[in-house]
Amino acid sequence: MEGVSLFTLLLLVWAALTVVLVGLWIYRAIIGMQEEDQIFLDRAEAALEQNQIETLRRINRLDPILKGFAIASGGLLLILGAVWLYQGLYVAPTL
């Protein structure tokens, strides 16, 4: 990878990470559409209660993963900004 700079490599990693993050957000939104804030059921609708419990379990399992990807994407964006600033200030441009 002789022609690839550190900035380009970091940018590609950040882009891939952010695409995964957006995909997970979309997936969580799709799951969350099935979630009810309040639900009133009688005994005959016990299967709906189980469906809500399963939906909440999937959302709760996905939330820490989303938070980790968001922190990683934000941190990598800060690193990208620092590398860009460093290259702009200290690295001589090549013509």
Rosetta silent file (secondary structure, phi, psi, omega in degrees, C-alpha in Angstrom):
SEQUENCE: MEGVSLFTLLLLVWAALTVVLVGLWIYRAIIGMQEEDQIFLDRAEAALEQNQIETLRRINRLDPILKGFAIASGGLLLILGAVWLYQGLYVAPTL
SCORE:     score description
SCORE:     0.000 S_00000001
   1 L     0.000   59.914 -174.813    0.000    0.000    0.000 S_00000001
   2 L   -70.733  -37.888 -174.726    2.647    2.419   -1.100 S_00000001
   3 L   -88.813   -2.204 -176.509    0.366    5.119   -2.521 S_00000001
   4 L   -94.860  124.820  179.423   -2.137    5.186    0.342 S_00000001
   5 L   -84.818  167.729  178.050   -1.582    7.839    2.994 S_00000001
   6 H   -61.445  -40.822 -179.758   -2.481    7.524    6.654 S_00000001
   7 H   -61.710  -44.815  179.988   -5.288   10.027    6.183 S_00000001
   8 H   -64.381  -41.842  179.014   -6.837    8.035    3.326 S_00000001
   9 H   -63.630  -45.694  177.671   -6.622    4.792    5.272 S_00000001
  10 H   -63.155  -37.814  178.858   -8.245    6.365    8.347 S_00000001
  11 H   -64.311  -40.532  178.226  -10.928    7.907    6.161 S_00000001
  12 H   -66.415  -41.636  178.575  -11.783    4.521    4.641 S_00000001
  13 H   -64.797  -43.079  179.343  -11.948    2.865    8.069 S_00000001
  14 H   -63.108  -42.147 -179.750  -14.130    5.687    9.398 S_00000001
  15 H   -62.658  -43.759  179.112  -16.457    5.453    6.375 S_00000001
  16 H   -63.903  -43.199  179.181  -16.877    1.692    6.812 S_00000001
  17 H   -62.764  -40.840 -178.885  -17.509    2.094   10.540 S_00000001
  18 H   -70.857  -35.291  176.535  -20.068    4.819    9.932 S_00000001
  19 H   -63.722  -42.636  177.055  -21.893    2.755    7.285 S_00000001
  20 H   -63.486  -41.837  178.990  -22.212   -0.090    9.809 S_00000001
  21 H   -60.893  -45.864  179.418  -23.414    2.392   12.439 S_00000001
  22 H   -64.567  -39.790  176.835  -26.118    3.798   10.153 S_00000001
  23 H   -61.619  -41.607  177.541  -27.196    0.269    9.244 S_00000001
  24 H   -66.651  -37.993  176.306  -27.532   -0.635   12.912 S_00000001
  25 H   -62.062  -42.484  178.656  -29.540    2.545   13.564 S_00000001
  26 H   -64.251  -43.178  178.830  -31.913    1.637   10.749 S_00000001
  27 H   -61.236  -42.457  179.244  -32.225   -1.918   12.087 S_00000001
  28 H   -66.144  -37.016  178.022  -32.987   -0.595   15.586 S_00000001
  29 H   -65.013  -38.280  178.098  -35.613    1.772   14.177 S_00000001
  30 H   -66.514  -43.372  177.058  -37.290   -1.113   12.380 S_00000001
  31 H   -64.431  -42.071 -176.898  -37.304   -3.188   15.565 S_00000001
  32 H   -66.014  -20.314  177.673  -38.492   -0.193   17.585 S_00000001
  33 L   -65.444  -24.175 -179.728  -41.558    0.251   15.375 S_00000001
  34 L   -85.348  -10.949 -175.932  -42.944   -2.919   16.970 S_00000001
  35 L   -82.110  138.525  176.563  -42.397   -1.609   20.498 S_00000001
  36 L  -110.595  140.199  176.923  -45.312   -0.171   22.430 S_00000001
  37 L   -70.804  -43.232  179.871  -44.898    2.342   25.248 S_00000001
  38 L  -137.647  136.452 -178.833  -47.958    1.090   27.069 S_00000001
  39 L  -140.070  133.055 -179.798  -49.919   -2.025   26.374 S_00000001
  40 L  -116.139  115.625 -175.320  -53.087   -3.310   28.034 S_00000001
  41 L  -127.388  150.657  170.381  -53.725   -6.998   27.493 S_00000001
  42 L  -100.556 -176.799 -175.151  -56.068   -9.586   28.851 S_00000001
  43 H   -64.659  -27.876 -178.267  -55.201  -13.234   29.384 S_00000001
  44 H   -71.901  -18.615 -177.095  -56.166  -14.185   25.843 S_00000001
  45 H  -106.696   33.885 -178.484  -53.483  -11.877   24.429 S_00000001
  46 H   -65.430  -27.319  179.003  -50.525  -13.315   26.330 S_00000001
  47 H   -66.448  -32.661  177.329  -48.702  -14.000   23.051 S_00000001
  48 H   -68.275  -35.399  176.669  -48.595  -10.253   22.371 S_00000001
  49 H   -64.028  -42.350  178.284  -46.956   -9.699   25.748 S_00000001
  50 H   -63.500  -36.523  177.639  -44.284  -12.258   24.868 S_00000001
  51 H   -63.997  -41.386  178.262  -43.745  -10.464   21.547 S_00000001
  52 H   -66.729  -39.226  177.778  -43.193   -7.157   23.384 S_00000001
  53 H   -63.116  -42.535  179.017  -40.755   -8.781   25.820 S_00000001
  54 H   -64.693  -40.982  178.588  -38.793  -10.233   22.895 S_00000001
  55 H   -62.768  -45.638  178.317  -38.733   -6.848   21.132 S_00000001
  56 H   -62.771  -38.442  178.550  -37.438   -5.110   24.265 S_00000001
  57 H   -63.851  -41.248  179.240  -34.791   -7.802   24.729 S_00000001
  58 H   -66.986  -40.272  178.863  -33.539   -7.299   21.158 S_00000001
  59 H   -66.097  -44.737 -179.653  -33.432   -3.519   21.564 S_00000001
  60 H   -65.209  -30.038  176.742  -31.617   -3.747   24.902 S_00000001
  61 H   -75.266  -30.015 -177.433  -29.066   -6.116   23.383 S_00000001
  62 H   -83.239  -28.619 -175.584  -28.493   -3.799   20.421 S_00000001
  63 H   -58.572  -45.931  178.525  -28.142   -0.517   22.351 S_00000001
  64 H   -64.813  -32.693  177.575  -24.620   -1.110   23.788 S_00000001
  65 H   -65.849  -44.085  177.209  -23.372   -2.162   20.354 S_00000001
  66 H   -60.705  -43.373 -179.644  -24.796    1.020   18.842 S_00000001
  67 H   -63.268  -40.633  178.416  -23.211    3.113   21.572 S_00000001
  68 H   -63.937  -44.179  178.155  -19.824    1.469   20.966 S_00000001
  69 H   -65.412  -37.707  179.401  -19.970    2.063   17.219 S_00000001
  70 H   -66.196  -42.054  178.117  -21.041    5.689   17.767 S_00000001
  71 H   -65.183  -43.193  179.697  -18.147    6.325   20.172 S_00000001
  72 H   -64.204  -41.422  179.392  -15.683    4.632   17.818 S_00000001
  73 H   -65.748  -43.905  178.292  -16.952    6.617   14.824 S_00000001
  74 H   -64.741  -42.575  178.132  -16.776    9.908   16.723 S_00000001
  75 H   -63.320  -41.882  178.936  -13.307    9.148   18.077 S_00000001
  76 H   -67.439  -32.900  176.016  -12.032    8.213   14.652 S_00000001
  77 H   -66.116  -38.951  175.659  -13.510   11.418   13.246 S_00000001
  78 H   -64.587  -41.143  177.806  -11.563   13.405   15.855 S_00000001
  79 H   -63.707  -41.421  176.930   -8.378   11.526   14.949 S_00000001
  80 H   -59.582  -43.157  178.092   -9.051   12.249   11.266 S_00000001
  81 H   -62.674  -40.270  179.086   -9.386   15.935   12.062 S_00000001
  82 H   -66.462  -41.919  178.325   -6.124   15.914   14.012 S_00000001
  83 H   -65.274  -41.846  179.132   -4.255   14.138   11.189 S_00000001
  84 H   -62.841  -43.331  178.923   -5.704   16.547    8.624 S_00000001
  85 H   -65.384  -42.821  178.799   -4.698   19.530   10.745 S_00000001
  86 H   -61.406  -46.129 -179.991   -1.198   18.116   11.337 S_00000001
  87 H   -64.742  -35.635  179.103   -0.680   17.465    7.644 S_00000001
  88 H   -70.544  -32.025 -176.640   -1.903   20.948    6.794 S_00000001
  89 H   -91.638  -38.005 -168.878    0.374   22.651    9.287 S_00000001
  90 H  -114.592  -21.532 -178.051    3.569   20.587    9.356 S_00000001
  91 L   -94.088  127.085 -178.828    3.850   18.437    6.260 S_00000001
  92 L   -69.877  133.718  177.902    5.201   20.249    3.201 S_00000001
  93 L   -67.113  141.069  178.347    2.930   19.929    0.183 S_00000001
  94 L   -99.458  135.589  179.998    4.339   17.895   -2.680 S_00000001
  95 L  -106.316    0.000    0.000    3.950   19.218   -6.197 S_00000001
